[in-house]
Amino acid sequence: LDGSAGQTLTLVYDRHEYVVTVEGDEGVASTTGGGAYEMGSNVTVNWTLNTGYELASVTVNGVDHPLSQVELTNLSEDVTVKLTTKKVPYTVTYFVDGEQYGEVESYYYGDAVTMRDAPTAPVGMSFSGWAPVLETMPAENVEIHGSFSYIDYTVSYLPGEHGTFPQENYNGLHYGNDTPAF
């Protein structure tokens, strides 16, 4: 400008704005930090996962990133944060009388669980059943317990027609015990 009157000065202001895009698969419940920001902004990208999922990978513009929130400082370009998850396997382990019974089973959260058949009880014993009983897999490893217990028998000696001995009852006997004499 030469300082003469009647000159017009036009200034063009180019506002730099960049977009942060956050993409997640079915394991991602929600995200924060996506949107449009002015150049030089600091942005934190965070997320919440659905139950039964864990992070498999995080990339920022195609470059691997630690599996933690993303801190973008002095924003100077469009950024895409991609979250990839995987289902977490949970285990069901059965125990009978404190000892592992059979192989450990693996399920994902929400899967239908088919309870294992009860073991055959030894002669003179019964099986208590499994506890807890599962229908759907929770988001944790589960131990299911059962036990064997002796069946109590009662031996009763009843006097015959002539009443030669008194009635005797022996309770709490178990298979294999000697029968009490009278």
Buried (B, 14 or more C-beta within 10 A) or exposed (E): EEEEEEEEEEEEEEEEEBEBBBEBEEBBEEBEBBEEBEEEBEBEBBBEBBEBBEBEEBBBEEEEBEEEBBEBEEBEEEBBBBBBBEBBEBEBBBBBEEEEBEEEBEBEBEBEBEBBEEBEBEEBBEBBEBEEEBEEBBEEBBEBBBBBEBEEBEEEBEEEEEEEEEEEEBEEBEEEEEEEEE
